[in-house]
Amino acid sequence: LAAKLANVETTDDLKMTETILEKFRYTPEALEFQPSLTYCLVRNYLDLGQKERMIPLLQDKLKYGLYLDRFSANLILNAFLIDKKYK
């Protein structure tokens, strides 16, 4: 799944990714959720300049099941610090 999500190029692709991720969360394969998937999603949102759109996904653990590792969390924090969004 992470390999497929690495090809996200537009914000429309992000919407499709959110839908896929929401449905994937309720499958048996979601038990073997890899940290690389979260890292891939974080990179996609940051590369497309949609970091504010990523926050609700990270907050809704039940619906999306995204848990940040140290690397992904540092990428997000760095992006917000560069933009001076300390809120």
Sequence and secondary structure as in RCSB ss.txt:
>XXXX:A:sequence
LAAKLANVETTDDLKMTETILEKFRYTPEALEFQPSLTYCLVRNYLDLGQKERMIPLLQDKLKYGLYLDRFSANL
ILNAFLIDKKYK
>XXXX:A:secstr
 HHHHTT  SHHHHHHHHHHHHHHTTSGGGGG  HHHHHHHHHHHHHTT HHHHHHHHH HHHH     HHHHHH
HHHHHHHTT   
